[in-house]
């Protein structure tokens, strides 16, 4: 009887546990003080709100990040605040990296200007950040001139 329930569960629920809602290929560039990549990658968005980023070079996975309540890699998990502090800036809101990867407005849509099929934001805080953020259907571009951070996500058809 135990095996019946196991087989039943695996048959009807096993394949539906974790399928991405959206799965796209991009040229992903991330440059910061402790992270430097510019290669082909995938961004997978799941219906539970989690996100996975995989970056490859010559068919080998360079990095795989899972962003949910925390940011996890093969080296362990960090809170979003700790991840920002280590790789970007402690001044950033916890969900900034996730929102940039998804092409969503940051900093509560501060200084948002709609442009064509996207938007732009310029956000400045003295001695903390100087951000230019542009999103359209083909490209996500985030640059913090103060912290020397660049994130570019270019869609590959």
C-alpha positions in Angstrom: 0.0 0.0 0.0 2.9 2.4 0.8 4.3 1.8 -2.7 0.9 2.6 -4.3 0.9 6.1 -2.7 4.5 6.7 -3.7 3.9 5.6 -7.3 0.6 7.7 -7.3 2.4 10.8 -6.0 5.3 10.5 -8.4 3.1 9.8 -11.4 0.8 12.8 -10.9 2.9 15.3 -9.1 6.5 14.4 -9.8 6.8 16.1 -13.1 4.9 19.2 -12.1 7.0 20.2 -9.1 9.4 22.7 -10.7 8.8 23.9 -14.2 9.8 27.4 -15.1 7.0 29.8 -16.1 9.6 31.7 -18.3 12.9 30.4 -19.6 15.0 32.6 -21.9 18.5 32.8 -23.2 20.5 36.0 -22.8 24.0 37.4 -23.0 24.5 38.3 -19.3 27.3 40.7 -18.2 27.9 41.3 -14.5 30.8 43.4 -13.4 31.4 44.4 -9.8 34.1 44.3 -7.2 33.7 40.6 -6.6 31.9 39.2 -9.6 32.9 39.4 -13.3 31.1 37.5 -16.0 30.0 38.1 -19.6 28.7 35.0 -21.3 25.6 33.2 -22.5 23.1 32.4 -19.8 19.6 31.5 -18.9 17.1 33.2 -16.6 14.4 30.9 -15.3 11.4 32.4 -13.5 9.1 30.1 -11.5 5.5 30.6 -10.6 6.4 30.5 -6.9 8.4 33.8 -7.5 11.8 32.2 -7.4 14.4 32.9 -10.1 17.4 30.9 -11.4 20.3 32.4 -13.3 22.8 30.2 -15.0 25.9 31.5 -16.9 27.9 29.3 -19.2 31.2 29.5 -21.0 32.2 27.0 -23.6 29.4 24.7 -22.4 30.6 24.7 -18.8 28.5 26.3 -16.1 30.4 29.2 -14.5 27.8 30.2 -12.0 24.3 29.2 -11.0 22.3 31.4 -8.7 18.9 30.6 -7.2 17.1 33.7 -5.9 14.2 33.1 -3.6 14.1 34.2 0.0 17.9 34.1 -0.2 20.5 34.0 -2.9 22.0 30.6 -3.2 25.0 29.3 -5.3 27.1 26.1 -5.2 29.1 27.9 -2.4 26.1 28.3 -0.1 23.3 30.8 0.6 23.3 34.5 1.6 20.5 36.7 2.6 19.7 39.3 -0.2 21.2 42.0 2.1 24.4 40.0 2.6 24.6 39.3 -1.2 24.3 43.0 -2.0 26.9 43.9 0.6 29.4 41.3 -0.7 28.9 41.7 -4.5 27.3 45.1 -5.1 26.5 47.8 -2.5 25.1 47.7 1.1 23.0 50.7 0.1 20.9 48.7 -2.3 17.4 47.5 -1.4 17.4 43.7 -0.9 15.5 42.8 -4.1 17.4 45.1 -6.4 19.5 42.4 -8.2 16.4 40.3 -8.7 14.3 43.2 -10.0 17.1 44.2 -12.4 17.4 40.6 -13.8 13.6 40.7 -14.4 13.7 44.2 -15.9 11.3 45.7 -13.3 11.5 49.2 -11.8 13.9 49.6 -8.9 13.8 51.9 -5.8 10.0 52.0 -5.8 10.0 53.4 -9.4 11.8 56.5 -8.3 12.5 58.9 -11.3 10.9 56.5 -13.7 10.5 57.8 -17.3 8.6 55.7 -19.8 10.4 55.4 -23.1 9.0 53.5 -26.1 8.6 49.8 -25.1 10.5 50.3 -21.8 11.6 52.8 -19.2 14.6 54.6 -17.7 15.6 55.5 -14.2 18.4 57.8 -13.0 18.9 57.5 -9.2 21.5 59.3 -7.2 22.4 59.3 -3.5 25.5 61.2 -2.5 28.5 59.0 -1.6 26.3 55.8 -2.0 25.2 55.3 -5.7 24.8 56.9 -9.0 22.6 54.6 -11.1 21.5 54.7 -14.7 18.9 51.9 -15.4 17.4 51.3 -18.8 15.0 48.6 -19.8 13.4 47.8 -23.2 12.3 44.6 -25.0 15.8 43.7 -26.1 18.1 45.0 -23.3 18.3 45.5 -19.5 21.1 47.9 -18.7 22.1 48.8 -15.1 25.2 50.9 -14.3 26.2 52.3 -11.0 29.0 54.8 -11.7 29.8 55.4 -8.0 30.3 51.6 -7.1 31.6 50.6 -10.6 28.9 48.1 -11.2 27.5 47.0 -14.6 24.7 44.5 -15.2 23.6 44.0 -18.8 21.1 41.4 -19.9 20.6 41.2 -23.7 18.0 38.9 -25.1 19.2 36.3 -27.7 16.6 35.2 -30.2 
